[in-house]
């Protein structure tokens, strides 16, 4: 077997294991497997966007940079073992992700490239794949360009990509797990699911991806010892956010109200296309329940501890209706 086949097999087995873990030991009980946004996350973000952006990042960004400049004097890791190279890039990139992630929550422009990742109300192993295309281009270019430019073994790329995917699924998974003292070093759903909760306390907390030590080291950890609330308004964003892949990207450029756009026939046709197709498939396979377009509005009776108001200074910049 080639290395790609091995890493793909390991990743496939990990997906099955995480799915079973979620079913038997859920963090939030009752979350459906085919939850809201499942197919958008799987088809558009996990499959299509990942494939397209891999070509963009490696063929049109990293390769030209690699071949247009002489990097020989910078390739100090060529003599290292593959294990040493993988550890070096895992640790250094994780520190970068922590710092950039923290900046995204503090900068109104960068927040536009990150809010999609926080839009899910039902967080599970697949939710981590929902990331704006610009965010992926920035992060994965900075992740993989040094590996190629610094002359690392070609095996480092698929190995690190596998570890990224495995950890991404783990920290977003709907699993009730406690790491004990290891939580001070390794990240887990115990900390990261709080980051996806809709509370003021965690908007600037729990930024780590693989190593929670960064949050403890820089004083950004939030670990109250209990779970967030289990209502929909306790999770995701405090404002309405599009459910469609393309509308989510458009929303990052120009704020709009989907209800106002539904007056246009072309938009209504596009907006209802996927639900109508799903409805047709259900009828085809004998299911009577019709698909409907679900529009979540901001509840009027949110608890005062929630990060929900546009007047709150800490989050005022995140939603600028234009």
C-alpha positions in Angstrom: 0.0 0.0 0.0 1.1 3.5 -0.7 1.3 6.1 2.0 -1.7 7.9 0.7 -3.7 4.6 0.8 -2.5 4.0 4.4 -3.4 7.5 5.6 -6.8 7.3 3.8 -7.6 4.0 5.4 -6.7 5.2 8.9 -8.8 8.3 8.4 -11.8 6.2 7.2 -11.5 4.0 10.2 -11.3 7.0 12.5 -14.5 8.4 11.0 -16.3 5.2 11.7 -14.9 5.2 15.3 -15.9 8.8 16.0 -19.4 8.2 14.6 -19.9 5.2 16.9 -18.4 7.2 19.8 -20.9 10.0 19.2 -23.8 7.6 19.1 -22.9 5.7 22.4 -21.5 8.6 24.5 -23.0 11.9 23.2 -22.1 15.2 24.7 -25.5 16.6 23.8 -28.1 13.8 23.7 -30.6 13.7 21.0 -28.7 15.3 18.2 -29.6 13.7 14.9 -26.9 12.2 12.7 -28.3 14.0 9.6 -28.5 17.3 11.5 -29.2 20.7 10.1 -26.5 21.6 7.5 -25.1 18.0 7.3 -25.2 17.8 3.6 -23.8 21.3 3.0 -20.9 20.4 5.3 -20.3 17.0 3.7 -20.8 17.8 0.0 -19.8 21.4 -0.3 -17.2 21.9 2.4 -15.6 18.5 3.0 -15.6 17.2 -0.6 -16.0 19.9 -3.2 -14.2 22.8 -1.5 -11.4 20.6 -0.1 -10.7 19.2 -3.6 -10.8 22.6 -5.4 -8.7 24.4 -2.7 -6.1 21.7 -2.7 -5.5 22.4 -6.4 -5.4 26.2 -5.8 -3.1 26.0 -2.8 -0.6 23.5 -4.1 -0.6 24.1 -7.9 -1.2 27.9 -8.0 0.4 29.2 -4.8 3.0 26.8 -3.2 4.5 25.4 -6.4 5.1 28.8 -8.1 6.7 30.1 -4.9 8.8 27.0 -4.6 10.2 27.1 -8.1 10.6 30.9 -8.6 13.0 31.3 -5.6 16.0 29.5 -4.4 15.2 28.1 -0.9 18.4 25.9 -0.6 19.8 28.0 2.3 16.6 27.5 4.3 16.2 23.8 4.1 17.7 23.0 7.5 15.3 20.2 8.3 16.2 17.9 5.3 18.5 15.8 7.5 15.9 15.3 10.2 13.9 12.1 10.5 10.3 12.0 9.3 9.1 11.8 12.9 11.1 14.9 13.9 9.8 16.8 10.8 6.2 15.9 11.5 6.5 16.9 15.2 8.1 20.2 14.3 5.4 21.2 11.8 2.6 19.9 14.0 3.7 22.0 17.0 4.7 25.2 15.1 1.6 25.2 12.9 -0.6 24.6 15.9 0.9 27.7 17.6 0.2 29.7 14.5 -3.4 28.5 14.3 -3.9 29.5 17.9 -2.6 33.0 17.3 -4.4 33.5 14.0 -7.7 32.1 15.4 -7.4 34.5 18.3 -6.9 37.4 15.8 -10.0 36.3 13.8 -12.1 36.8 16.9 -10.6 40.2 17.6 -10.7 41.7 14.1 -13.9 42.6 12.3 -12.6 41.8 8.8 -11.0 38.5 9.7 -14.2 37.5 11.6 -16.0 37.6 8.3 -13.8 34.7 7.2 -14.4 32.8 10.4 -18.1 33.2 11.3 -19.2 30.4 9.1 -17.2 28.0 11.3 -19.3 29.2 14.2 -22.7 29.1 12.5 -23.7 25.6 13.3 -26.3 25.0 16.0 -25.6 21.3 16.2 -21.9 20.7 16.4 -20.5 17.3 15.6 -17.5 15.5 14.0 -18.3 17.0 10.6 -18.9 20.6 11.8 -15.1 21.4 11.8 -15.1 21.2 8.0 -17.3 24.3 7.7 -14.7 27.0 7.1 -14.7 30.0 4.7 -12.7 29.4 1.5 -10.5 32.4 2.3 -9.8 31.1 5.7 -8.7 27.7 4.3 -6.5 29.3 1.7 -4.7 31.4 4.3 -4.3 28.6 6.9 -3.4 25.8 4.6 -0.9 27.8 2.6 0.9 28.8 5.8 0.6 25.2 6.9 2.0 23.4 3.9 4.2 25.9 2.1 6.9 25.7 4.8 6.8 21.9 4.6 7.5 22.0 0.8 9.9 25.0 0.8 12.0 23.9 3.8 12.7 20.6 2.0 10.8 18.2 4.3 10.2 14.6 3.3 7.2 14.3 0.9 5.6 11.9 3.4 5.2 14.7 5.9 2.3 16.3 3.9 -0.1 13.4 3.9 0.8 12.4 7.5 0.2 15.9 8.8 -3.0 16.3 6.7 -4.3 13.0 8.3 -3.5 14.2 11.8 -5.2 17.6 11.1 -8.3 15.8 10.0 -8.4 13.4 12.9 -7.9 16.1 15.5 -10.4 18.4 13.8 -13.1 15.7 13.9 -12.2 14.8 17.5 -12.4 18.3 19.1 -15.7 19.0 17.3 -17.3 15.6 17.9 -20.4 15.3 20.0 -18.7 13.0 22.5 -18.7 13.2 26.2 -15.1 12.6 27.1 -12.8 13.9 29.9 -9.0 13.7 29.5 -8.3 14.3 33.2 -4.8 15.9 33.6 -4.1 15.5 29.9 -6.6 18.3 29.2 -3.9 20.8 30.2 -1.9 19.6 27.2 -4.2 18.1 24.6 -7.4 19.7 23.3 -10.7 17.9 23.4 -14.5 18.4 23.0 -14.6 19.2 26.7 -13.0 22.6 25.9 -13.6 23.2 22.2 -17.3 22.6 22.3 -17.5 25.5 24.7 -15.8 27.6 22.1 -18.8 26.9 19.7 -21.3 27.8 22.4 -23.1 31.2 22.2 -21.8 32.8 25.4 -19.8 36.0 26.0 -17.3 34.1 28.2 -16.0 31.9 25.4 -16.0 34.4 22.5 -12.4 35.2 23.4 -11.5 31.8 24.9 -10.5 28.2 24.0 -8.8 29.0 20.7 -6.5 25.9 20.7 -6.8 23.2 18.1 -4.5 20.3 19.0 -2.7 21.5 22.1 -4.7 23.2 24.8 -1.5 24.2 26.5 -1.6 27.4 24.4 -4.8 28.5 26.1 -3.5 27.8 29.5 -0.1 29.4 28.7 -1.7 32.6 27.3 -4.6 32.8 29.8 -7.4 32.2 27.3 -8.8 29.0 28.7 -12.5 28.8 29.8 -13.3 25.6 31.7 -16.3 26.1 34.0 -16.7 22.4 34.8 -20.1 22.1 33.3 -21.7 21.9 29.8 -23.3 24.8 27.9 -27.1 24.9 27.7 -28.8 22.5 25.3 -31.1 24.9 23.5 -30.4 26.0 20.0 -29.9 29.6 21.1 -27.1 28.3 23.4 -25.0 27.4 20.3 -23.6 29.0 17.2 -24.0 32.6 16.3 -26.4 35.1 17.9 -27.6 36.4 14.6 -29.3 34.8 11.6 -26.9 33.2 9.2 -27.5 31.7 5.7 -27.6 27.9 5.4 -26.5 27.7 1.8 -22.8 27.4 0.9 -22.7 30.2 -1.6 -24.9 32.5 0.4 -22.6 32.0 3.4 -19.7 33.2 1.4 -21.7 36.1 -0.1 -22.8 37.1 3.4 -19.2 37.6 4.4 -18.9 40.3 1.8 -22.3 41.9 2.0 -24.9 41.5 4.8 -28.4 40.7 3.6 -31.7 39.4 4.8 -32.8 36.2 3.1 -36.4 37.0 3.7 -36.1 40.2 1.6 -34.4 38.4 -1.2 -37.2 35.8 -1.5 -39.3 38.4 -3.3 -37.1 37.8 -6.4 -38.2 34.7 -8.4 -34.7 33.7 -9.4 -33.5 33.8 -5.7 -36.6 31.9 -4.5 -36.0 29.2 -7.2 -32.3 28.8 -6.1 -33.1 29.1 -2.4 -35.8 26.3 -2.5 -34.0 24.1 -5.1 -32.2 21.9 -2.6 -35.2 21.4 -0.2 -37.4 20.6 -3.2 -34.9 18.1 -4.5 -34.7 16.5 -1.1 -38.5 16.4 -1.0 -38.6 14.7 -4.4 -36.1 12.1 -3.2 -38.1 11.4 -0.1 -41.3 10.9 -2.1 -39.3 8.7 -4.5 -38.2 6.4 -1.7 -41.6 6.4 -0.1 -41.1 8.9 2.7 -44.1 11.2 3.3 -42.4 13.9 5.2 -41.8 16.9 3.0 -38.6 19.0 3.1 -39.1 22.6 4.2 -37.0 25.7 4.2 -36.1 26.3 7.8 -35.5 29.9 8.9 -34.2 30.4 12.4 -35.0 33.7 14.0 -33.3 35.2 17.0 -35.2 34.2 20.2 -36.7 37.0 22.2 -36.1 35.5 25.6 -32.3 34.8 25.7 -30.6 34.4 29.1 -28.6 37.5 30.0 -25.3 35.5 30.0 -25.6 34.8 26.3 -23.5 36.7 23.8 -26.5 37.7 21.8 -27.0 41.5 21.6 -25.7 43.8 18.9 -25.2 46.5 21.6 -22.6 44.4 23.4 -19.3 46.1 22.8 -17.4 42.8 22.7 -19.2 41.6 19.7 -20.7 44.7 18.1 -18.4 44.6 15.1 -19.4 41.1 14.2 -22.8 41.9 12.7 -23.0 45.2 10.8 -26.3 45.0 8.9 -25.8 47.0 5.6 
